[in-house]
Amino acid sequence: MLRIKEFGSKLYTTHLIGFNEKYRYLFLSCNTRFVIYSLDLEKIIVETKELQWVENMTFTADWNYAVCRSFKTNKNQLADVYIIDMENIKTDLTYEYIGKAACDTVWKLSRFPSAILLVRNKCIEIIDCKTKQIILEIENRFHLYKALFVNEGEIEDILEITYIGKEDRDYYGINGTSIKYFREMKQYNERYTAWKRYEVDRRLAQSRLLSGGIEINDQIHRRKIILERENLDFWEGKFSLSGDYFWTKMIRKLEKDEILPGMPPFYDVITDKRYNVLYDLRENKIVHLLDDNFGNFGAHQYYYDERTELLFVEDGGYGFNVAICKIEDSDVINQRLDKIDFKKIQLATSTNNQDCESILFKGH
């Protein structure tokens, strides 16, 4: 891969926390600095310390709003939540504070295109980011910090709440008009066994199969694609705006002759290999793979821009932690999943840094 531009800091790790393909912005954080890079202008348009420690961000289903979870200090337990109107970034960064969150993330919901699901200390709220009004609300049982997981359905979405420090879970059903509490939902206890996500006005859906594969149902192009192979597990992935490209993480269980001892001082046995995979849904072929030998620790974040065919990668082991890369001819796989010989395939472990522009952040 050809490394075109890189972002980093001498003192702090720089993180790639989001990519909005609709508005052509990359979002980065470096300690207390929140950074927005414009792909159209090819330059940084926002670099601010006003939001302090931005841990993660979520885009609404219509991509028109970004929602940030931020902390005033690195020891805070409750996050400050801010809504950013993507249209206004063209002229100035404007954001609105909507209160505290007692959850590990904020979720978008495809049945509410401009809204997000937010769990506070005492209640669950679905907030419209355009009007800043609460659409639905229900009281929450335990006033503890919470981990959230949503499984979207045709008629109803299921919210699972895990209480940190307490061996307990709650489940809520969400439809277009109400939130309801379920006293017992054993069928959702194994949440990673199977799930569904909707995209693009609910006309595109990805589901995780019991085998560990991914099923993609595309009503826009009238196609159904299954990514599945023995000894492979897939994570939830992301789609390009057109729905033609899909990228995700893939874990391959190694065969006996591939298993080697781990590195000292632990001497663990490494039994699997992780990949970032870019898939062309039109051709039903893998375009590109990055394995966990890339850099020092593999790529933590991996995004693709269909318009420019550029990759955005966060590599925790490299001096500059975030890079914009171009896929070279030698990087192109262009094979069906069932035809790839993972033992023989040669993947890039580093990038060509010639003529790369480096941008350094102070971070504080």
C-alpha positions as CSV (number, residue, x, y, z in Angstrom):
1,M,0.0,0.0,0.0
2,L,1.1,3.5,-0.7
3,R,1.0,5.8,2.4
4,I,-0.3,9.2,1.2
5,K,-0.8,11.1,4.5
6,E,-0.3,10.2,8.1
7,F,-1.4,11.7,11.5
8,G,0.3,11.3,14.8
9,S,1.9,12.7,18.0
10,K,5.2,12.3,19.7
11,L,3.6,11.8,23.1
12,Y,0.0,10.5,22.6
13,T,-1.7,7.9,20.5
14,T,-3.8,9.3,17.7
15,H,-7.1,7.4,17.1
16,L,-9.3,7.2,14.1
17,I,-12.8,7.4,15.6
18,G,-15.0,7.9,12.6
19,F,-15.5,8.3,8.8
20,N,-18.5,9.9,7.3
21,E,-18.6,9.0,3.6
22,K,-21.6,11.2,2.9
23,Y,-19.9,14.4,4.0
24,R,-16.4,13.3,3.3
25,Y,-14.8,13.8,6.7
26,L,-12.4,11.8,8.9
27,F,-12.6,12.2,12.6
28,L,-9.6,11.7,14.9
29,S,-8.7,12.2,18.5
30,C,-5.3,12.8,20.1
31,N,-5.5,13.1,23.9
32,T,-7.6,16.2,24.3
33,R,-7.6,17.3,20.7
34,F,-10.6,16.6,18.5
35,V,-9.6,16.7,14.8
36,I,-11.7,16.8,11.6
37,Y,-10.0,16.2,8.2
38,S,-11.8,17.1,5.0
39,L,-11.2,14.6,2.1
40,D,-12.6,17.1,-0.4
41,L,-10.3,20.0,0.7
42,E,-7.5,17.6,1.6
43,K,-6.7,19.4,4.8
44,I,-7.6,19.6,8.5
45,I,-10.6,22.0,9.0
46,V,-11.1,21.5,12.8
47,E,-8.6,21.0,15.6
48,T,-10.0,21.9,19.0
49,K,-9.6,21.1,22.7
50,E,-13.1,22.2,23.6
51,L,-14.6,18.7,23.7
52,Q,-11.7,17.3,25.8
53,W,-11.3,13.5,25.7
54,V,-13.6,12.2,22.9
55,E,-13.7,8.5,23.4
56,N,-16.0,7.4,20.6
57,M,-18.6,8.8,18.2
58,T,-21.7,7.5,16.4
59,F,-23.4,8.7,13.2
60,T,-27.2,8.7,12.8
61,A,-28.6,6.4,10.2
62,D,-29.1,9.3,7.8
63,W,-25.4,10.3,8.4
64,N,-26.5,14.0,9.0
65,Y,-25.4,14.1,12.7
66,A,-22.4,12.9,14.7
67,V,-22.8,12.1,18.4
68,C,-19.7,12.2,20.6
69,R,-19.1,10.7,24.0
70,S,-16.5,12.9,25.7
71,F,-14.9,13.2,29.2
72,K,-13.8,16.4,31.0
73,T,-11.0,14.4,32.6
74,N,-9.6,10.9,32.0
75,K,-11.0,9.8,35.3
76,N,-14.6,10.7,34.7
77,Q,-17.2,7.9,34.8
78,L,-20.1,9.6,33.1
79,A,-19.6,10.9,29.6
80,D,-20.7,14.2,28.2
81,V,-22.7,13.8,25.0
82,Y,-22.5,16.3,22.2
83,I,-24.4,16.4,18.9
84,I,-22.6,17.8,15.8
85,D,-24.6,18.9,12.8
86,M,-22.7,17.7,9.7
87,E,-24.0,20.4,7.4
88,N,-22.6,23.2,9.6
89,I,-19.0,21.8,9.6
90,K,-18.5,23.4,6.2
91,T,-18.5,26.9,7.9
92,D,-17.8,26.2,11.6
93,L,-17.8,23.4,14.1
94,T,-21.0,23.8,16.1
95,Y,-22.1,21.3,18.7
96,E,-24.8,21.0,21.3
97,Y,-24.5,19.4,24.7
98,I,-27.4,17.1,25.5
99,G,-26.3,15.8,29.0
100,K,-24.6,12.9,30.6
101,A,-24.5,9.3,29.5
102,A,-24.0,6.3,31.8
103,C,-23.3,3.8,28.9
104,D,-20.3,2.6,26.9
105,T,-21.6,3.8,23.6
106,V,-24.4,5.6,21.8
107,W,-26.4,3.6,19.3
108,K,-28.0,4.6,16.0
109,L,-31.4,3.0,15.2
110,S,-32.3,2.5,11.6
111,R,-36.1,2.9,12.2
112,F,-35.3,6.5,13.5
113,P,-33.0,7.9,10.8
114,S,-32.0,11.1,12.6
115,A,-32.1,9.8,16.2
116,I,-29.8,8.0,18.6
117,L,-30.4,5.7,21.6
118,L,-28.9,7.0,24.8
119,V,-28.9,5.5,28.3
120,R,-28.6,7.8,31.2
121,N,-28.2,7.0,34.9
122,K,-32.0,6.6,35.5
123,C,-33.6,6.2,32.1
124,I,-33.4,5.2,28.4
125,E,-34.0,7.8,25.8
126,I,-34.3,7.9,22.0
127,I,-33.4,11.5,21.0
128,D,-34.0,13.2,17.6
129,C,-30.7,14.9,16.8
130,K,-32.5,17.4,14.5
131,T,-35.1,18.7,17.0
132,K,-33.2,17.7,20.2
133,Q,-36.5,16.3,21.4
134,I,-37.0,12.9,23.2
135,I,-39.0,10.6,20.9
136,L,-39.3,7.7,23.4
137,E,-38.3,7.3,27.0
138,I,-38.5,4.6,29.7
139,E,-37.2,4.4,33.3
140,N,-34.1,2.2,33.8
141,R,-34.0,-0.4,36.7
142,F,-30.5,0.0,38.0
143,H,-28.5,3.2,38.3
144,L,-25.2,1.7,37.3
145,Y,-22.8,2.1,34.4
146,K,-24.0,0.1,31.4
147,A,-22.8,-1.7,28.3
148,L,-25.3,-1.7,25.4
149,F,-26.1,-4.0,22.5
150,V,-28.9,-3.7,20.0
151,N,-30.3,-6.4,17.7
152,E,-32.5,-4.9,15.0
153,G,-35.6,-6.7,13.8
154,E,-38.2,-6.3,11.1
155,I,-40.9,-5.3,13.6
156,E,-39.0,-4.7,16.8
157,D,-35.4,-3.9,18.0
158,I,-34.0,-5.6,21.1
159,L,-31.8,-3.5,23.5
160,E,-29.7,-5.5,25.8
161,I,-28.2,-3.7,28.9
162,T,-25.4,-5.3,30.8
163,Y,-24.7,-3.7,34.2
164,I,-21.0,-3.2,34.9
165,G,-20.1,-4.7,38.3
166,K,-23.4,-6.5,38.6
167,E,-24.2,-10.0,37.3
168,D,-27.5,-8.9,35.7
169,R,-28.9,-8.0,32.3
170,D,-32.1,-6.3,31.1
171,Y,-33.9,-6.4,27.8
172,Y,-36.1,-3.8,26.1
173,G,-38.2,-4.0,22.9
174,I,-38.2,-0.9,20.7
175,N,-40.6,-0.3,17.8
176,G,-41.8,2.9,16.1
177,T,-44.1,4.0,18.9
178,S,-42.9,2.6,22.2
179,I,-40.2,1.0,24.5
180,K,-41.2,-1.9,26.7
181,Y,-39.3,-3.8,29.3
182,F,-39.0,-7.6,29.1
183,R,-38.7,-9.5,32.4
184,E,-37.1,-12.5,30.8
185,M,-35.6,-13.0,27.3
186,K,-33.4,-16.1,27.4
187,Q,-33.2,-16.4,23.7
188,Y,-31.0,-13.2,23.5
189,N,-28.5,-14.3,26.2
190,E,-26.0,-15.4,23.6
191,R,-26.0,-12.0,21.8
192,Y,-23.1,-12.6,19.5
193,T,-24.5,-15.9,18.1
194,A,-26.8,-14.0,15.7
195,W,-27.8,-10.4,15.1
196,K,-29.1,-8.1,12.4
197,R,-28.3,-4.5,11.3
198,Y,-30.2,-2.4,8.8
199,E,-28.7,0.3,6.5
200,V,-29.8,2.6,3.7
201,D,-33.5,3.3,4.7
202,R,-33.7,-0.3,6.0
203,R,-33.2,-1.7,2.4
204,L,-29.8,-3.2,3.2
205,A,-29.2,-5.7,6.1
206,Q,-26.4,-7.7,7.4
207,S,-27.0,-10.7,9.7
208,R,-24.5,-12.9,11.6
209,L,-25.2,-16.6,11.0
210,L,-24.9,-19.3,13.6
211,S,-21.8,-20.6,11.7
212,G,-20.0,-17.3,12.3
213,G,-20.6,-16.1,8.8
214,I,-22.3,-13.0,7.5
215,E,-25.5,-12.9,5.3
216,I,-26.2,-9.7,3.4
217,N,-29.6,-9.0,2.0
218,D,-29.7,-6.1,-0.5
219,Q,-33.2,-5.0,-1.6
220,I,-31.7,-2.1,-3.6
221,H,-29.8,-4.3,-6.0
222,R,-31.9,-7.5,-5.4
223,R,-29.0,-9.7,-4.3
224,K,-28.2,-11.9,-1.4
225,I,-24.6,-12.7,-0.5
226,I,-23.3,-15.1,2.2
227,L,-19.7,-14.7,3.5
228,E,-19.1,-18.1,5.1
229,R,-16.3,-20.6,5.2
230,E,-15.2,-23.3,7.7
231,N,-12.9,-22.0,10.4
232,L,-13.8,-18.4,9.7
233,D,-15.7,-16.0,12.0
234,F,-16.8,-12.5,10.9
235,W,-17.5,-9.3,12.9
236,E,-20.1,-6.8,12.2
237,G,-19.1,-4.7,9.2
238,K,-19.8,-1.5,7.4
239,F,-21.1,-0.6,3.9
240,S,-20.2,2.1,1.4
241,L,-23.1,4.5,0.6
242,S,-23.8,2.7,-2.6
243,G,-24.0,-0.6,-0.9
244,D,-21.5,-2.1,-3.4
245,Y,-18.6,-2.4,-0.9
246,F,-18.5,-4.0,2.6
247,W,-15.6,-4.2,5.0
248,T,-15.2,-6.0,8.3
249,K,-12.9,-8.1,10.5
250,M,-12.4,-11.8,10.0
251,I,-10.8,-14.3,12.3
252,R,-9.4,-17.5,10.8
253,K,-8.7,-20.6,13.0
254,L,-5.2,-21.8,12.2
255,E,-4.5,-25.4,11.1
256,K,-2.2,-27.6,13.2
257,D,0.9,-27.0,11.0
258,E,0.5,-23.2,11.3
259,I,0.3,-23.0,15.1
260,L,3.4,-21.5,16.7
261,P,4.2,-20.5,20.3
262,G,3.6,-16.9,21.1
263,M,6.2,-14.3,21.9
264,P,8.1,-14.2,25.3
265,P,7.5,-13.7,28.2
266,F,4.0,-15.3,27.9
267,Y,4.7,-18.2,25.6
268,D,1.0,-18.4,24.7
269,V,0.0,-20.5,21.7
270,I,-1.4,-18.4,18.9
271,T,-4.3,-20.4,17.4
272,D,-6.0,-17.8,15.1
273,K,-5.2,-15.0,12.7
274,R,-7.1,-11.8,12.2
275,Y,-7.8,-9.9,9.0
276,N,-9.4,-6.7,7.9
277,V,-11.2,-7.5,4.7
278,L,-12.7,-5.3,1.9
279,Y,-15.4,-7.0,-0.2
280,D,-16.8,-6.1,-3.6
281,L,-20.5,-7.2,-3.4
282,R,-21.0,-6.7,-7.1
283,E,-18.3,-9.2,-8.1
284,N,-18.7,-11.3,-4.9
285,K,-15.0,-11.1,-4.4
286,I,-12.5,-10.0,-1.8
287,V,-10.6,-6.9,-3.0
288,H,-8.1,-6.4,-0.2
289,L,-6.9,-8.1,3.0
290,L,-4.8,-6.8,5.9
291,D,-3.7,-9.4,8.5
292,D,-2.4,-9.0,12.0
293,N,1.2,-8.8,10.8
294,F,0.6,-5.4,9.4
295,G,2.6,-2.9,11.4
296,N,3.3,-4.2,14.9
297,F,-0.2,-5.0,16.1
298,G,-2.4,-5.0,13.0
299,A,-4.9,-2.4,12.0
300,H,-7.3,-1.3,14.8
301,Q,-9.5,0.7,12.5
302,Y,-10.1,0.2,8.8
303,Y,-12.4,2.3,6.5
304,Y,-12.8,2.5,2.8
305,D,-13.8,5.5,0.6
306,E,-15.6,4.3,-2.6
307,R,-15.2,7.6,-4.4
308,T,-11.4,7.9,-4.1
309,E,-10.7,4.1,-3.5
310,L,-8.6,5.2,-0.5
311,L,-8.2,3.3,2.8
312,F,-8.1,4.9,6.2
313,V,-6.1,2.8,8.8
314,E,-5.3,3.1,12.4
315,D,-2.1,1.2,13.2
316,G,-1.3,1.2,16.9
317,G,2.3,0.1,16.4
318,Y,3.4,2.7,14.0
319,G,4.9,6.1,14.9
320,F,2.1,7.9,13.1
321,N,-1.0,6.1,14.2
322,V,-3.5,7.0,11.5
323,A,-2.8,6.9,7.8
324,I,-4.6,7.5,4.5
325,C,-3.4,4.8,2.0
326,K,-3.9,3.9,-1.6
327,I,-4.3,0.3,-2.6
328,E,-1.6,-0.6,-5.2
329,D,-1.9,-3.3,-7.8
330,S,0.2,-5.7,-5.8
331,D,-2.3,-5.4,-2.9
332,V,-5.4,-6.4,-4.9
333,I,-6.7,-9.9,-4.1
334,N,-9.8,-10.0,-6.3
335,Q,-10.7,-13.6,-5.4
336,R,-13.8,-15.3,-4.1
337,L,-13.7,-16.2,-0.4
338,D,-13.9,-19.9,-1.0
339,K,-11.0,-19.8,-3.5
340,I,-8.4,-18.1,-1.3
341,D,-5.5,-20.2,0.0
342,F,-4.7,-18.4,3.2
343,K,-1.5,-20.4,3.7
344,K,0.0,-19.2,0.5
345,I,-1.3,-15.7,0.1
346,Q,1.3,-13.0,0.6
347,L,-0.1,-9.8,2.3
348,A,1.6,-6.5,2.9
349,T,3.1,-6.0,6.3
350,S,4.0,-2.3,5.9
351,T,3.4,0.7,3.6
352,N,5.4,2.5,1.0
353,N,6.0,5.9,2.8
354,Q,7.7,7.7,-0.1
355,D,6.3,11.2,-0.6
356,C,4.0,10.8,2.4
357,E,2.8,14.0,4.1
358,S,3.1,13.8,7.9
359,I,0.9,15.9,10.3
360,L,1.9,16.0,13.9
361,F,-0.5,16.9,16.8
362,K,0.6,18.3,20.2
363,G,-2.3,16.3,21.7
364,H,-2.9,18.7,24.6
